[in-house]
Amino acid sequence: MNKEEKRTIVPVWERRLLTLEEAAAYSGIGTRTLKTISDDPSCEFVLWIGRKRMFKRTKLDRFIDEAYSI
């Protein structure tokens, strides 16, 4: 990895959008559970970019804070 590539890496906790794998690692919720929850059209923390699902980090945090069980 060269110097320019190192400068463009943004830590997960500073990113606005996370991939499924990043969201799972960040939240501690499994990828299968995140897929199931985010398949619901009323899910507020998922953003679909074409076929790719991205997770809105701050809304995912809020969802976890307010959840009783998942």
N, C-alpha and C positions, 0 to 999 in steps of 0.2 A: 504494500500500500504506500503510495507516494504522499508527499506533504499536502497536496491539494485535496486528495481523497480523505485524509484524516481531518481536515478542517470542515468538511461538509457533513460529517457524521454528527447527528443530533441525538442526544441521549433519549431513551424511551420516555422518561418522565417529563421531558420538555416538548415532546411531539404532540400535535393536536390530533392526529389520526394514527391509529395503530392497525397493523395487519392482524389477522386472526391469531397467528402464532404469538405475536407480540402482546396482544390483549390477554391471551391465556397466561403467558409468563408474568405479565404485569399484575393481573388480578388474582391469579391462583385458581381461576375457574377453568375447567377443561375445555378444549376446543369443541368437543361434541355438544356440551351444554351451551356454550356461547353460540354455536350454529343454531341450535334449537330455539333459543331465546330470540336471536336476531332474525330468524325467518318470519317472525310475526310482523306484519305490516305496521303495527303501532309501536314497534320498538324505536325509542327515541335516540339511542346511542349508536345506531348503525347508519352508515352512509354507503349507498351502493354507487359504485363507479363502474358502469357497464355491468359486468358479471362479478366484479371484485367487491367484496364487502370490507369496509374499513370501519373501525370503531372510534367514535369520538371520545377521547380519553376523559375529559372532564365530566361528560354526561354518564360515562361508564362508572366513574368514581361516585357520582351522585346516586346512580342506580344501586350500587353496592351499599352505600351508606344507608339508604332507605329500605333495603330489602330485609325481610325477616328470615326468609329461607330461599334457596335457589334449587 
